Amino acid sequence: DAGVTQSPTHLIKTRGQQVTLRCSPKSGHDTVSWYQQALGQGPQFIFQYYEEEERQRGNFPDRFSGHQFPNYSSELNVNALLLGDSALYLCASSPGLAGGLAGELFFGEGSRLTVL
Amino acid sequence: AQKITQTQPGMFVQEKEAVTLDCTYDTSDQSYGLFWYKQPSSGEMIFLIYQGSYDEQNATEGRYSLNFQKARKSANLVISASQLGDSAMYFCAMRDPWGYNKLIFGAGTRLAVHP
């Protein structure tokens, strides 16, 4: 049973460019959340998608946008990249908005973005 | 607003010994959930253990147990019989009661297990 898969694993961009990160949730999961983890910090919630709609959003600018497809996979788009966007971007999936029995999220290994 | 505090940037422990990783939280809500995740160098966040605010007993999962002291607002992780593979970053997190799966993470503790 495949877990949460993310692509690409590593990428390098320059300031002002745009990037798209992809996530396939764990089998049977229909809810996807995205987190940004800067070096040396804990992850910060970006937004959550359920039924192809953004349901919750953290304190991130509109440069961060997303999409969920009918097969529950998701994309995270970041426009006009800044140096401060360099981070590990983690995708997490769960069965429904409230998660599993203990509300746990299953995370992928992340996409490490470097902005030069 | 909810907040998680992990005051130990780094900890080390001898193999086969027990170690406690500290976590305190701040919330005005009565219903909340607390999590611990392990993050190895690969980057993946691995779920370890969960404690609900109304759970009467401390949560246990194999070698992991959560020392939940509600009045002190602490949720410390205890790892018994440490193994070399336990070396990783450990994050305490709280679920936002209004945000379903929105987790609020602490800054983490880096654990090093020495042979």
Interface residues (C-beta under 8 A of the other chain):
Chain A: T31 S33 Y35 G40 Q41 G42 P43 Q44 F45 Q48 R55 Q56 G58 L88 L90 A92 S94 L97 A98 G99 A102 G103 E104 L105 F106 F107 G108 E109 G110 R112
Chain B: I4 G33 F35 Y37 S42 G43 E44 M45 I46 F47 Y50 G52 F91 A93 R95 D96 G99 Y100 N101 K102 L103 I104 F105 G106 A107 G108
